[in-house]
Amino acid sequence: MAPGLIETNPTPAHQLHGGLSKSAFPDGIKTSGQHPPVYDLIHPYSDLPKKITGPTVWNAEDYASHPERWTHPFTDAEIAELSDAADRFLASGTPLTGISKDNFKLSGLTSLLGSLRKDLIDGKGFILFKNFPVEQWGNHKCAVAYMGLGTYLGYFVSQNGRGHVLGHVKNLYEDATQIDKVRIYRTNARQYFHADDSDVVGLLCIARALEGGESDIVSSHHVYNVLQAERPDVVKLLTEPIWYFDRKGETSSGEEDYIRTSVFYLETGKDGRVYTKWDPYYVRSLTRFSSIGQIPPLSLEQEEAAQILEDTCKRLSLHMVLEVGDIQFLSNEHVLHARTEYTDHAPPAPRRHLMRLWLSTPEDEGGWKLPFADSNEKKRGGIQVNYTRPVAPLDAE
């Protein structure tokens, strides 16, 4: 969806949707999808802060030895409440794509989840829940309870062109070198530091790998401050809207195959915070377009900036291992995350498997004010191809 030489702003998503069939979209809301920024709202480097302060800036050392500051083991009472809500939902016969706070009622957990949502959006931006009873409940009930929990943090959005609102991070033996076609979460390859196309991402560990597949996260605001001190030229380059991101064919009719945007940019309005959009796989997979002159190739300066960004993230990151029954929720606004390469157990043992949620936190419900036309959509962001209906498969497909 990147613009050509003539810069036009996209039509707001709510003007595109029209009437939606409740049989296809049970909650009546369609994922907005990927959009280029509104270019008039992109600020030059000179407008961005020299240094970011506040709770979104954190050091790994502050948390590495203090897991009690970022983990929450579910209590027996909390598990019982989730179990009862999941059983009621299953008994109702409602499709999983129709789950919401209205039909997944919680009481005791609501205060905790409200505080967590605030912390994800405006605070440190991450938490690790523990003791989710994966082996006791099985995939179906786990999916219900997990998605129900997620509805208290945001609106689930589609994660791919097939409409998956419940995603599955699992090795499907696709060729990770074909980065113009393959989504890396469907392989066992390393995932470099990146942010997903949603406000919040959740990962529920169903099965661990034999080796690897471990998680690293970093405050992108801490990274920004270190780069400002060490390489302000890199920060300046990352604020310029010269970065093309591949859409890997997951586009609606009439849309372009890539988006041109910045990596660092400001929220709209007064005292805007620095938002980070980044995924090196999507930046480096566009040679099929740059080789024919359709878009410019990455410059040597851009290649260097991408490597410095990755190296800085790795140097400053917090490492964690997701055990079976752990749920990690992260902000995509101000936290970048990565995964190490992994090796699965030999059959018949299960392969590494994480259930994934992408959640939207719209502007009028406390979310960040982003320079995109869909900033105030309920289901902003995500990946939407035409009117593909949402689906929630219980395993990878």
GILINJO-V388679 format. One record per helix or strand of 3 or more residues. SS is the DSSP state (H for helix, E for strand). FROM is the first residue (numbers start at 1). LEN is the number of residues. Records with the same first field share a line. If there is no record, write none. Layout:
SS: FROM-LEN + FROM-LEN
This chain:
H: 14-4 + 39-3 + 45-3 + 61-4 + 67-3 + 76-17 + 96-3 + 110-13 + 134-17 + 184-3 + 220-11 + 232-7 + 280-5 + 287-4 + 300-17 + 363-3
E: 71-3 + 126-5 + 167-3 + 191-4 + 200-8 + 215-5 + 243-4 + 258-4 + 264-3 + 274-3 + 318-3 + 327-5 + 335-5 + 353-8
